[in-house]
Each structure stands twice: as C-alpha cells, then as structure tokens.
Amino acid sequence: MNERRVAARLASVFALRMVGLFLVLPVLADYARHLPGGEQATLVGLALGVYGLTQALLLLPFGWASDRWGRKPVIVAGLLLFIAGGLLAAWAPTVEWLIVARAIQGSGAISSAVTALVADLTTPLFRTRAMAMIGASIGLSFAGSLAVAPPLYGAIGMPGIFLLTALMGAVALAVVVKGVPTPARPVAAAEAGGWQVVVRDGRLLRLDLGVFVLHFIQMAMWVVVPGLLVALADLPLRDHWQVYGGAVVVALTAMVPLVIVAEKRGQIALVYRLAVLLLVAVEGALALLAAVGTAFRPASFVLIALLTLFFVSFNVLEATQPSWISKVVPPTHKGAALGVYNTLQSLGLFAGGAVGGWLAGHFGPVALFATCAVLGALWYATARQLAAPNEAARGGA
C-alpha cells in the first residue's frame, strides 16, 4: 500500500486520541458543575485530567506489548477501551462516574503503538513526512477542538460530544482493521534487554524531555489564552475559532515544506533547535504582552501573531521528534522507546494543565508564560547537544 495513504490513515487514528482530550477542555467544567458532586472543584479537575494520567501510566505497557505481540492487536484493544469510555461518559450520572469513564477513555493508550506502526510501514526517507502528518493531525485536532467545542456543546450537549468521540473511535477501529496492512512481527524485544537501550540513550532522554516541555507549555498556555483573546483582542469565545483555524493553516503551510527541505539537506537538527528557540521567544513575548495588557495599542495583532508563531514551532517539533526516535532505536524496541516518549507527552499534558491552572490562579498569566519560557530555555540548553540521527551514527551525542 502507498506510504502516503498509510500515514494519512494512521495520522487520523492518532488524532482521535488527542480529540478525546482536547474536545472537552473548553466545556467539561461547565457540564460537570451541573452533575451531583460537580460543586467540588477537585473532582471537576480530576475529571479533566484523569484522561492524561491513565494514558501516561499505560503508554509504556502498550508500547512494550506492541513490540511483543504486534501493533494492530494492541491498537484494536486500545480503541475498544476508548469507545467504551466514551459510551460510559455519555451516560455518567455523577462526577464520580464521569471520572471513571474518562479514566477508561485514557486507558486506551495507543499512541506509542500507532507511532511505531507508522515507523514499521514507512521507509526512512518518507518517515519524517509521515511523522509530520501525525504532528499536523495533533495541531489540527487541538485547534479544531478548541474552535468547535463551544458550538457543539450548545447543539448536542456533553453527552452528545462523548457519543461523537465513541463514534469516531469506531470509525478509527474500522480504518485500522480494514485499511492498514499488518507489518512483519518484530523479534521479541524482551529477549534483547531493550529497556536498557531505551532509558540509557542520551539522545532519547533529551527528546523525551523535549516532548514533556512542549506539551506542558501547550496545555498551560490554554489556561489563559482564551481569556487574553477576550481581554486584549475583544474577541468573544464563540469567535475564537477564527484565530485558531487561521493560525494552524499558516503554521502548516510553513511547517510542511520546511521539514521536508531540512530533511533532504541534512539540516533537521538545526531546524529543530531553531524551533525550540522560537518557542522560548514566543513565551517570553507573551509574558511581556500579558504584563502591559491593553496599554500596548496593537496588542490584539501581536497576540494573534504570537499564537501563529507558537503553532509553527509546535508543529515543527511535533513532526520531527517521533521520527528522530524511530531512526535511532533498534527496530525491535521502537514500541518501547515511543512508549516512553508518549508517556512523557501525556505527563506533560497532565502537568501543564494542573501547574498552569495553579500558576494562573495564584500569580497570573505573566508568571505562567515566564515559567513556560524558562522551561523552554532549559530544553534548548539540552537540544544544543543533540545530534541528528546521521550525525549520531558518526559519533554525535
């Protein structure tokens, strides 16, 4: 089967895992307040975050299982859990039941198995493009979810949204079973001592740190970004889709050719470091913008421009890192390595939401953006020592 077609189908499956998290972010808290137990902010917060927590806990076992028993059986099992969690969430009569349902949704932790399957079914030359498609699907699902959730919530309610995610899970299941070829089964990773390879490789550890920081920043930012769009751009919540949609289109238009050209010319490490540096600059500029507020006359234009630059950086980094990992680990340990990577990704999402909410509530948006900038700077310090896969083969870090 054509590589591009396989990558597109698996990117759509991957995106569903992220939609399950992102689609509920703008509206779940409002819905939960109307359920028994919804008056307890701690329980509402747990209903929001438990998805990422259970996903983080199970990504490693799912990645290891996909190395040992095959990618597709693990993906099918995870999608069945995702569907079951969505159906239970649609029924949930209390916040406690909603927490259980969200935990089950998150336990279908297939991200590492899907990413490993992409690596199995693509050649090294095409793999970065395939991973770029996955990165694009994450960016689109994030921005799209933020845009459509409020009107969708008004039209079909929260139970309808959960039923919709279950339906999308069923479609993804059909795509995996009928539309994706089965790769040759790898040699059992457990017999080769692969965990030592995965957790002791400095390149992998730097990339794992990178994805944690990237998704920490992603979630933490959106604790305050909607409020800033209202305050600085005078843009009501229902119109935020215009900003997110436009920013993602511009970012993808810039990202795809940039990654392809950089890969062909052997400059992917340089582009990666520049993207991290751009992320740091964006967070620092957002901190300054939040400090001066409406006193800065073109604040709305600058805010929208900074959000667009954020999506450029985010999509470049989201596209390059998984491909990098798939190229530096042995084939028998791709599932385990990507399991560690996706675990750190989910922990970043969970920590970003929790810590971002605490920072915004106690110290305001300036402290939140400043913290993100500092974390990004630490990431850049480690990224400077990270060599591209072909460089690493010649003795790079």
C-alpha positions as CSV (number, residue, x, y, z in Angstrom):
1,M,0.0,0.0,0.0
2,N,1.1,3.6,-0.8
3,E,3.1,5.0,2.1
4,R,1.3,8.4,2.0
5,R,-2.1,6.7,2.3
6,V,-1.0,4.5,5.2
7,A,0.5,7.5,7.0
8,A,-2.7,9.6,6.4
9,R,-4.9,6.8,7.8
10,L,-2.7,6.3,10.9
11,A,-2.5,10.0,11.5
12,S,-6.3,10.2,11.6
13,V,-6.4,7.4,14.1
14,F,-3.7,9.1,16.2
15,A,-5.6,12.4,16.2
16,L,-8.7,10.7,17.7
17,R,-6.7,10.1,20.9
18,M,-6.0,13.8,21.1
19,V,-9.5,14.8,20.2
20,G,-10.7,12.8,23.2
21,L,-8.6,15.0,25.4
22,F,-8.9,18.4,23.7
23,L,-12.6,18.5,22.6
24,V,-13.8,18.5,26.2
25,L,-11.4,21.1,27.6
26,P,-13.4,24.3,27.0
27,V,-16.8,22.8,28.1
28,L,-16.3,19.9,30.5
29,A,-16.0,22.1,33.6
30,D,-19.3,23.8,32.8
31,Y,-21.1,20.5,32.3
32,A,-19.6,18.9,35.4
33,R,-21.0,21.7,37.6
34,H,-24.5,20.5,36.8
35,L,-23.8,16.9,38.0
36,P,-24.0,15.6,41.6
37,G,-20.5,16.2,43.0
38,G,-19.8,19.0,40.5
39,E,-19.6,21.6,43.2
40,Q,-16.2,20.1,44.3
41,A,-13.5,21.8,42.2
42,T,-11.1,19.0,42.9
43,L,-13.4,16.4,41.4
44,V,-14.0,18.5,38.3
45,G,-10.3,18.9,37.9
46,L,-9.8,15.2,38.2
47,A,-12.5,14.6,35.6
48,L,-10.5,16.8,33.2
49,G,-7.0,15.5,34.0
50,V,-7.5,11.8,34.7
51,Y,-7.6,11.0,30.9
52,G,-4.0,12.1,30.5
53,L,-2.9,10.4,33.7
54,T,-4.2,6.9,32.8
55,Q,-2.9,7.4,29.3
56,A,0.6,8.2,30.7
57,L,0.5,5.2,33.1
58,L,-0.4,2.7,30.3
59,L,1.6,4.0,27.3
60,L,4.7,2.1,28.3
61,P,2.9,-1.2,28.7
62,F,1.1,-0.8,25.5
63,G,4.3,0.1,23.6
64,W,6.0,-2.9,25.0
65,A,3.0,-5.2,24.2
66,S,3.1,-3.9,20.6
67,D,6.7,-5.0,20.3
68,R,6.0,-8.4,21.6
69,W,2.5,-9.3,20.2
70,G,2.1,-6.9,17.3
71,R,1.0,-3.4,16.7
72,K,-2.6,-3.9,15.3
73,P,-3.9,-6.1,18.2
74,V,-2.8,-3.6,20.7
75,I,-4.3,-0.7,18.8
76,V,-7.6,-2.5,18.4
77,A,-7.7,-3.2,22.2
78,G,-7.0,0.4,22.9
79,L,-9.7,1.7,20.6
80,L,-12.2,-0.6,22.2
81,L,-11.4,0.9,25.6
82,F,-11.7,4.4,24.1
83,I,-15.1,3.6,22.7
84,A,-16.3,2.0,26.0
85,G,-15.1,5.1,28.0
86,G,-16.9,7.4,25.6
87,L,-20.2,5.5,26.0
88,L,-19.9,5.4,29.8
89,A,-19.1,9.1,29.9
90,A,-22.2,9.9,27.9
91,W,-24.3,8.0,30.5
92,A,-22.4,9.1,33.6
93,P,-25.0,10.5,36.2
94,T,-22.4,11.9,38.6
95,V,-19.0,13.4,38.6
96,E,-17.6,10.3,40.1
97,W,-18.9,8.2,37.3
98,L,-17.5,10.8,34.8
99,I,-14.1,10.4,36.4
100,V,-14.3,6.6,35.9
101,A,-15.4,7.0,32.3
102,R,-12.6,9.4,31.5
103,A,-10.1,7.1,33.1
104,I,-11.3,4.3,30.8
105,Q,-11.1,6.5,27.8
106,G,-7.5,7.4,28.6
107,S,-6.5,3.8,29.3
108,G,-6.8,3.1,25.6
109,A,-3.2,4.3,25.3
110,I,-2.4,3.5,21.7
111,S,-0.2,6.5,20.7
112,S,3.1,4.6,21.0
113,A,1.8,1.6,19.1
114,V,0.4,3.8,16.3
115,T,3.6,5.8,16.0
116,A,5.6,2.5,16.0
117,L,3.3,1.1,13.3
118,V,3.9,4.2,11.1
119,A,7.7,3.6,11.5
120,D,7.2,-0.1,10.6
121,L,5.3,0.7,7.4
122,T,7.3,3.6,6.0
123,T,10.9,3.9,4.7
124,P,13.4,6.1,6.5
125,L,13.3,8.6,3.6
126,F,9.5,9.1,4.0
127,R,9.3,8.7,7.7
128,T,9.8,12.3,8.7
129,R,7.0,13.3,6.3
130,A,4.8,10.6,7.9
131,M,5.6,11.9,11.4
132,A,4.9,15.4,10.1
133,M,1.4,14.3,9.2
134,I,0.9,13.0,12.7
135,G,2.2,16.2,14.1
136,A,-0.1,18.1,11.8
137,S,-3.0,16.0,13.0
138,I,-2.3,16.8,16.6
139,G,-2.1,20.6,15.8
140,L,-5.3,20.4,13.8
141,S,-7.2,18.4,16.5
142,F,-6.0,20.8,19.2
143,A,-7.0,24.0,17.3
144,G,-10.1,22.4,15.8
145,S,-11.3,21.1,19.1
146,L,-10.9,24.5,20.8
147,A,-12.9,26.0,17.9
148,V,-15.8,23.6,17.6
149,A,-16.4,22.6,21.2
150,P,-18.5,25.6,22.4
151,P,-21.0,25.5,19.5
152,L,-21.1,21.7,19.5
153,Y,-21.7,21.7,23.3
154,G,-24.7,24.1,22.7
155,A,-26.1,21.9,19.9
156,I,-25.8,18.4,21.2
157,G,-24.6,18.8,24.9
158,M,-21.8,17.0,26.6
159,P,-23.4,13.5,26.3
160,G,-23.6,14.1,22.6
161,I,-20.0,15.1,22.4
162,F,-19.0,11.9,24.2
163,L,-21.1,9.8,21.9
164,L,-19.5,11.5,19.0
165,T,-16.0,10.6,20.3
166,A,-17.2,7.0,20.6
167,L,-18.4,7.1,17.0
168,M,-15.1,8.4,15.9
169,G,-13.4,5.6,17.8
170,A,-15.5,3.1,15.9
171,V,-14.5,4.7,12.6
172,A,-10.8,4.5,13.6
173,L,-11.3,0.9,14.5
174,A,-12.6,0.1,11.1
175,V,-9.7,2.0,9.5
176,V,-7.1,0.0,11.5
177,V,-8.7,-3.4,10.8
178,K,-9.6,-2.9,7.1
179,G,-7.4,-0.1,5.9
180,V,-3.9,-0.6,7.3
181,P,-1.6,-3.5,6.4
182,T,-0.1,-5.7,9.0
183,P,3.7,-5.4,9.2
184,A,6.1,-8.3,9.8
185,R,6.2,-9.1,13.5
186,P,9.5,-7.9,15.1
187,V,11.7,-10.1,17.2
188,A,10.6,-10.1,20.8
189,A,12.0,-7.1,22.5
190,A,12.0,-8.5,25.9
191,E,14.7,-11.0,25.0
192,A,17.1,-8.3,23.9
193,G,17.3,-6.2,27.1
194,G,15.7,-3.3,25.2
195,W,14.7,-1.3,28.3
196,Q,18.3,-0.5,29.0
197,V,18.7,0.7,25.4
198,V,15.6,2.9,25.8
199,V,16.3,4.5,29.1
200,R,20.0,5.0,28.9
201,D,20.4,6.6,25.5
202,G,21.1,10.3,25.9
203,R,19.5,11.2,22.6
204,L,16.2,9.6,23.6
205,L,16.3,11.2,27.1
206,R,16.7,14.7,25.5
207,L,13.9,14.0,23.1
208,D,11.7,12.7,26.0
209,L,12.4,15.9,27.9
210,G,11.5,17.9,24.9
211,V,8.1,16.4,24.4
212,F,7.3,16.8,28.1
213,V,8.1,20.5,27.9
214,L,6.4,21.0,24.6
215,H,3.1,19.6,25.8
216,F,3.4,21.2,29.3
217,I,3.6,24.5,27.5
218,Q,0.8,23.6,25.2
219,M,-1.7,22.9,28.0
220,A,-0.5,25.6,30.4
221,M,-0.9,28.3,27.7
222,W,-4.5,27.5,27.1
223,V,-5.4,28.0,30.7
224,V,-5.1,31.8,30.0
225,V,-5.1,32.2,26.2
226,P,-8.9,32.3,25.8
227,G,-9.1,35.0,28.4
228,L,-6.4,37.0,26.8
229,L,-8.2,36.8,23.4
230,V,-11.3,38.2,25.1
231,A,-9.4,40.9,27.1
232,L,-6.8,42.0,24.5
233,A,-8.5,41.3,21.2
234,D,-12.1,41.9,22.3
235,L,-13.0,38.5,20.8
236,P,-15.9,36.6,22.3
237,L,-15.4,32.8,22.9
238,R,-17.6,31.8,20.1
239,D,-15.3,33.6,17.6
240,H,-12.0,32.1,18.8
241,W,-12.1,29.5,16.1
242,Q,-11.2,32.2,13.6
243,V,-7.9,32.8,15.3
244,Y,-7.1,29.1,16.0
245,G,-8.1,28.0,12.5
246,G,-6.1,30.7,10.7
247,A,-3.0,30.2,12.9
248,V,-3.0,26.5,12.2
249,V,-3.4,26.9,8.4
250,V,-0.5,29.4,8.3
251,A,1.6,27.2,10.6
252,L,1.1,24.1,8.5
253,T,1.8,26.0,5.3
254,A,5.1,27.0,6.7
255,M,5.9,23.7,8.5
256,V,5.5,21.0,5.9
257,P,7.9,22.4,3.2
258,L,10.4,23.5,6.0
259,V,10.6,20.0,7.4
260,I,10.8,18.3,4.0
261,V,13.6,20.6,2.8
262,A,15.5,20.4,6.1
263,E,15.4,16.6,5.9
264,K,16.6,16.4,2.4
265,R,19.5,18.8,3.1
266,G,20.5,17.2,6.4
267,Q,19.6,20.3,8.4
268,I,16.9,18.8,10.6
269,A,18.9,19.3,13.8
270,L,19.3,23.0,13.0
271,V,15.6,23.4,12.3
272,Y,14.8,21.6,15.5
273,R,16.9,23.9,17.6
274,L,15.6,27.0,15.9
275,A,12.0,25.8,16.6
276,V,12.8,25.4,20.3
277,L,14.4,28.8,20.3
278,L,11.3,30.3,18.6
279,L,9.1,28.7,21.3
280,V,11.1,30.3,24.0
281,A,10.9,33.7,22.3
282,V,7.1,33.4,21.9
283,E,6.6,32.5,25.6
284,G,8.8,35.4,26.6
285,A,6.9,37.8,24.3
286,L,3.6,36.6,25.7
287,A,4.7,37.2,29.2
288,L,5.6,40.8,28.2
289,L,2.3,41.3,26.4
290,A,0.3,40.0,29.4
291,A,2.2,42.4,31.6
292,V,1.5,45.5,29.6
293,G,-2.0,44.4,28.6
294,T,-4.3,46.8,26.8
295,A,-1.8,49.7,27.4
296,F,0.1,48.3,24.3
297,R,-2.0,49.6,21.4
298,P,-1.6,46.8,18.8
299,A,-1.9,44.1,21.5
300,S,-4.6,42.1,19.6
301,F,-2.5,41.9,16.4
302,V,0.7,41.0,18.4
303,L,-1.2,38.3,20.3
304,I,-2.6,36.7,17.2
305,A,0.8,36.8,15.5
306,L,2.5,35.2,18.6
307,L,-0.1,32.4,18.6
308,T,0.6,31.8,14.9
309,L,4.3,31.5,15.6
310,F,3.6,29.2,18.5
311,F,1.7,26.8,16.2
312,V,4.6,27.0,13.7
313,S,7.1,26.0,16.4
314,F,4.7,23.4,17.9
315,N,4.1,21.6,14.6
316,V,7.7,21.5,13.5
317,L,8.7,20.0,16.9
318,E,5.7,17.6,16.9
319,A,6.7,16.4,13.5
320,T,10.5,15.9,13.9
321,Q,10.8,14.3,17.4
322,P,9.0,11.0,16.9
323,S,10.7,10.5,13.5
324,W,14.0,11.1,15.2
325,I,13.3,8.5,17.8
326,S,12.2,5.9,15.3
327,K,15.6,6.3,13.5
328,V,17.9,6.0,16.5
329,V,16.4,2.9,18.2
330,P,16.7,-0.7,17.1
331,P,13.6,-1.9,15.2
332,T,12.7,-4.4,18.0
333,H,12.5,-1.6,20.6
334,K,10.6,1.1,18.7
335,G,7.4,0.4,20.6
336,A,9.1,0.7,23.9
337,A,11.0,3.8,23.0
338,L,7.9,5.5,21.6
339,G,6.0,4.3,24.7
340,V,8.4,6.2,26.9
341,Y,8.2,9.2,24.6
342,N,4.4,9.3,24.6
343,T,4.3,8.7,28.3
344,L,6.3,11.9,28.8
345,Q,4.0,13.6,26.3
346,S,0.9,12.7,28.3
347,L,2.6,13.6,31.6
348,G,3.4,17.0,30.1
349,L,-0.3,17.5,29.2
350,F,-1.4,16.5,32.7
351,A,1.2,18.6,34.4
352,G,0.7,21.6,32.1
353,G,-3.0,21.7,32.9
354,A,-2.5,21.3,36.6
355,V,0.5,23.5,37.1
356,G,-0.7,26.1,34.6
357,G,-4.0,26.4,36.5
358,W,-2.2,26.8,39.8
359,L,0.2,29.4,38.4
360,A,-2.6,31.4,36.7
361,G,-4.8,31.3,39.8
362,H,-2.1,32.3,42.2
363,F,0.3,34.5,40.2
364,G,-1.5,35.4,36.9
365,P,-0.6,34.9,33.2
366,V,2.7,36.7,33.4
367,A,4.1,34.1,35.8
368,L,2.6,31.3,33.7
369,F,4.2,32.4,30.4
370,A,7.5,33.2,32.2
371,T,7.6,29.7,33.6
372,C,7.0,28.3,30.1
373,A,9.8,30.4,28.8
374,V,12.2,29.2,31.5
375,L,11.3,25.5,30.8
376,G,11.8,26.1,27.1
377,A,15.2,27.7,27.7
378,L,16.3,24.6,29.7
379,W,15.1,22.4,26.8
380,Y,17.1,24.5,24.4
381,A,20.2,24.0,26.5
382,T,19.9,20.2,26.1
383,A,18.8,20.4,22.5
384,R,22.1,22.2,21.6
385,Q,23.9,18.9,22.4
386,L,21.5,16.8,20.3
387,A,22.8,15.5,17.0
388,A,20.7,14.4,14.1
389,P,20.5,10.6,13.6
390,N,23.1,10.5,10.7
391,E,25.4,12.7,12.8
392,A,24.9,10.4,15.8
393,A,25.9,7.4,13.8
394,R,29.3,9.1,13.2
395,G,29.7,9.6,17.0
396,G,27.4,12.6,17.8
397,A,25.6,13.0,21.1
